[in-house]
Amino acid sequence: MAFTSAYAYSPSVGVPIVIGTGGDGSGGGEGDDPNSHAPVPIACEYIDDIPSLMFSFYSDLGNVTITITNLITGEIVSRVVDTQLGIINIPISGNAGYYYISIMTSSGQNYHGQFTL
């Protein structure tokens, strides 16, 4: 499956996490558009000092639901946020695991990413 992705990286702040578009993120192909090269208006970084994810929104997507799931422990953190704020910080436990990020807009567009701690 092909992802359109965007990164933001600041060596003094955090570790970048690739955010992609299309489908439900499962890789099943339905809704995924491998030919899409539209820029992703979201960047994400893991902040180690205070276990959290920092999301930067480069366009107003309205309210979005961000769900972060640790697939090993079952931990789920979910927040509805206003992207007009530009930067959002969401604390997570920092427990070891394989994390999946889902960002759903009110119009139904799905963005997703994954990382391992």
C-alpha positions as MATLAB code, in Angstrom:
seq = 'MAFTSAYAYSPSVGVPIVIGTGGDGSGGGEGDDPNSHAPVPIACEYIDDIPSLMFSFYSDLGNVTITITNLITGEIVSRVVDTQLGIINIPISGNAGYYYISIMTSSGQNYHGQFTL';
ca = [
       0.000    0.000    0.000;
       1.324    3.434   -0.873;
       1.014    6.337    1.520;
       1.214   10.028    0.876;
       3.206   11.280    3.796;
       4.550   14.332    5.528;
       7.134   14.749    8.247;
       8.155   17.471   10.588;
      11.397   17.088   12.482;
      13.130   19.151   15.071;
      16.166   17.428   16.605;
      15.602   19.173   19.930;
      11.888   18.339   20.102;
      10.960   14.862   18.959;
      11.006   11.923   16.609;
       8.926   12.257   13.421;
       6.086    9.834   12.691;
       4.873    9.474    9.109;
       1.185   10.288    8.635;
      -0.521    8.873    5.520;
      -3.902    9.129    3.835;
      -6.517    6.814    2.445;
      -8.766    3.999    3.509;
      -8.927    2.755    7.041;
      -5.193    2.163    7.355;
      -5.572   -1.603    7.397;
      -3.852   -2.012    4.040;
      -6.854   -3.812    2.594;
      -6.951   -1.393   -0.298;
     -10.542   -0.230   -0.087;
     -10.444    3.549   -0.149;
      -6.666    3.646   -0.446;
      -5.493    5.616   -3.460;
      -1.925    4.661   -4.384;
      -1.947    7.359   -7.084;
      -2.765   10.152   -4.662;
       0.083   12.579   -4.186;
      -1.822   15.258   -2.339;
       0.185   16.751    0.508;
      -0.817   15.637    3.980;
      -1.676   18.702    6.107;
      -0.602   16.985    9.335;
       2.768   16.258   10.908;
       3.327   14.237   14.063;
       6.234   13.818   16.477;
       6.753   11.571   19.491;
       8.037   13.611   22.437;
      10.112   11.359   24.705;
      10.631   13.799   27.623;
       6.915   13.809   28.432;
       5.522   10.769   26.639;
       3.195   12.459   24.187;
       2.432   13.003   20.535;
       2.610   16.507   19.093;
       0.410   17.052   16.048;
       0.919   20.064   13.766;
      -1.943   20.973   11.432;
      -0.999   22.991    8.344;
      -4.562   23.652    7.228;
      -7.901   23.958    8.976;
      -9.517   20.518    8.898;
     -12.150   21.546   11.452;
     -12.657   19.231   14.397;
     -10.906   15.876   14.062;
     -10.950   12.758   16.203;
      -7.477   11.484   17.016;
      -7.294    7.916   18.328;
      -3.993    6.420   19.475;
      -4.021    2.677   20.173;
      -1.256    0.560   21.682;
      -1.924   -2.747   19.919;
       0.130   -4.678   22.515;
      -1.382   -3.350   25.763;
      -4.810   -2.337   24.460;
      -4.372    1.220   25.759;
      -6.533    3.693   23.788;
      -6.329    7.476   23.953;
      -8.936    9.403   21.979;
      -9.441   13.166   21.675;
     -11.596   15.453   19.568;
      -9.501   18.521   18.728;
      -9.926   21.747   16.785;
      -7.240   21.932   14.097;
      -7.448   25.740   14.031;
      -5.237   25.637   17.125;
      -2.369   24.533   14.845;
      -0.434   22.431   17.354;
      -1.960   19.838   19.669;
      -0.116   17.779   22.296;
      -1.697   14.491   23.440;
      -0.109   12.659   26.398;
       0.303    8.873   26.146;
       1.602    6.343   28.679;
       4.930    5.781   26.975;
       4.580    2.022   27.522;
       6.407   -0.223   25.081;
       4.263   -1.351   22.197;
       3.167   -0.990   18.611;
       1.009    2.130   18.269;
      -1.549    2.948   15.582;
      -2.775    6.529   15.046;
      -6.089    7.315   13.361;
      -7.126   10.881   12.547;
     -10.688   11.192   11.238;
     -12.109   14.458    9.951;
     -15.780   15.382   10.164;
     -15.951   14.994    6.357;
     -14.815   11.356    6.640;
     -11.197   11.766    5.454;
      -8.927    9.352    7.334;
      -5.247    9.916    8.064;
      -3.149    7.347    9.884;
       0.316    6.488   11.119;
       2.152    3.971   13.241;
       5.194    3.778   15.459;
       6.877    1.455   17.931;
       8.180    2.258   21.415;
];
